[in-house]
Amino acid sequence: MAEIKVKELFTEAKKVMAAYKEEAEKLDKQERELNAELESLQAEMTANILAQENAGVSDLVYLKIQAKEAVKKSEIIDVLLEELKEERTELKLKYVPLIRQALGKSPASEYDATEIAERYRYLMLKEISEIGKQMQAQYYEIAPEVAEVFEDEGVLEQYPRLKYHFTYENYTPSFSWFDKSVVSKNEVFSACRGNFPQGLKQPKDVK
């Protein structure tokens, strides 16, 4: 069997996703900066609270004003983060039709497991039938001569089961199979998902 190489399925989709990531990265950068500012403010507010515990009256007034400003900044950052979340959703909505259009250009439909199964089923039955046909021809070529000996009444008296020994069924390709089919639908569906059936032995003549 030749090496299987599947075409790149998502060439166009990857281009669109690259453009999306470029725009999304700008939003990510803003989010990182806002979160860093928020974290700095929270540290500042914690330090302010601790400073108020031992502050004099004049310092306490200043610290209270500073704390109020930090709270306002924190609230503004929360609003900006919420707006950023909405912008991210809008960006995704913008790219949904573009991604869907790009995915529609994927060559995935070129790969048809049904066609593969039908091809190998045809080849399998054609090979088996060709072997059977040739064995049948060879059997019938010699059958009349063997029958002349084996079916003689005197011979059959001595060897009564001899007439069952040389039959066409004994000279057809052997076939030992216990399942209802050579391959099941479930096995093909599983293979379509990239799974190879467990316990399936590799034939000697297959590399």
C-alpha positions, 0 to 999 in steps of 0.5 A: 500500500502506498504511503497515504498523505492527506492534503492540507485541509485548513489552508484558507482557515489558517489564514483567516485564523491568523488575521483573527489572532492578530486582532485578538492579540491587540485586545489581549494586550489591552487586557493585560495592561488593564489587569496589571494596572488593576493589580497595582491599584489593589496593592496601592489600596492595601498599602493605603488602608494599612497607612491609615491605621497609624496616620495623623489627622492631616495625613489621614485626610490625604490618604482618604482622598488617595483611597477614593481616587484609587477606588474610582480608577479601579471602577473605571478599569472594571468598566473598561474590562467589561467593554473589552469583553464585549469587543472580544465577542464582537470580534468573534462575531465578525470572524464567524462568517469569514471562518465558515467561508474558509472552512467551506474551501476545505478539500475534506470532501475529496476523501470518501471512505465509502469509495475506498471500501467499495474499491477494495471489496471489488478487488477482493471479490474479483481476486477470490472469484478468479482463483475459484474460477481457475480451480474450478477449471482444473477440477473439471478437467480431471473430474471425469477421469477420477470419477471413472475410477472412484464411482465404479460400483466395484470400487465403491463396494470396497470404499463406500465413502470414496464418492465424497472424497473428490468433490468440487467443494473440496477444491475451492479456496478455503474461507474461515470467517465467523463474523457476518461481514469482512468489515463492519460499518462501525469499524469503518466509522471508527477508522474515519475517526483515525482509530485502527481496530485493536487486535487486527493482525497484519497479513504476512503479504502486507507491509 
